[in-house]
Amino acid sequence: MATTTRQRLLDIADALERWPTIRWDDPAVVRVTDTPTGAMLYLAGGIPLGERAAFYAAIPLLITDDFAEAARLVREAAGALP
C-alpha cells in the first residue's frame, strides 16, 4: 500500500506544481481549489475510498499558499514513507 500512496503523493505534487497554470471553466472548482490544501483535497476525491485513509495519513500539513512549496512538502512526505 505504501508504494501506491507514495505514487499518489508524487502525482499530487506534480499536479500542485502545475495548478496555477490550469484553466478551470467551473467557478465552483476555482473557489474550492484556490489554495494548495483545497487543490490537494479536490484531487484526493479521485482516489478510491479504500485507499484514501492511507493517503490522508501520509499527507503533510500544508500551511503555505505557495503551490510550488506545497508540492515540495508533498514530495518530502512521499519520500518519508517506508
C-alpha positions in Angstrom: 0.0 0.0 0.0 2.9 2.4 0.7 4.0 2.3 -2.9 0.5 3.2 -4.1 0.3 6.0 -1.5 3.8 7.2 -2.4 2.9 7.3 -6.1 -0.3 9.1 -5.4 1.5 11.7 -3.3 4.0 12.2 -6.1 1.2 12.6 -8.7 -0.5 15.1 -6.4 2.8 17.0 -6.0 3.1 17.2 -9.8 -0.4 18.5 -10.1 0.1 21.1 -7.4 3.1 22.4 -9.2 1.1 22.9 -12.4 -2.1 24.0 -10.6 -1.7 27.8 -11.1 -1.5 27.3 -14.8 -4.6 25.1 -15.2 -7.7 26.9 -16.5 -11.0 26.0 -15.0 -14.3 26.6 -16.6 -16.3 25.9 -13.4 -16.2 28.8 -10.9 -17.1 26.4 -8.1 -13.9 24.4 -8.7 -11.9 27.6 -8.7 -13.3 28.7 -5.3 -12.6 25.4 -3.7 -9.2 24.9 -5.1 -7.6 28.3 -4.9 -5.2 27.1 -2.2 -2.8 24.1 -2.2 -4.8 22.4 0.5 -8.1 22.9 -1.4 -6.4 21.6 -4.6 -5.0 18.6 -2.8 -8.3 17.6 -1.2 -10.1 18.1 -4.6 -7.6 15.8 -6.2 -7.9 13.3 -3.4 -11.5 12.9 -4.3 -10.4 10.8 -7.2 -8.7 8.3 -5.0 -10.7 5.1 -4.4 -12.3 5.2 -1.0 -10.4 2.1 0.3 -7.1 3.9 -0.3 -8.0 7.4 1.0 -7.2 6.7 4.6 -3.6 5.8 3.9 -3.3 8.9 1.6 -4.8 11.2 4.3 -2.5 9.7 6.9 0.5 10.4 4.7 -0.2 14.0 3.5 1.7 16.8 5.3 0.0 19.8 6.8 0.1 22.4 4.1 0.5 25.8 5.8 1.5 27.6 2.7 -0.4 29.3 -0.1 2.5 28.7 -2.5 1.8 25.8 -4.8 5.5 25.1 -5.5 6.3 25.0 -1.8 3.2 22.7 -1.2 4.5 20.4 -4.0 7.9 20.2 -2.3 6.3 19.3 1.1 4.2 16.6 -0.5 7.2 15.1 -2.2 9.1 15.1 1.1 6.2 13.3 2.7 6.3 10.7 -0.2 10.0 10.2 0.4 9.4 9.6 4.1 7.1 6.6 3.5 8.5 3.2 4.2 
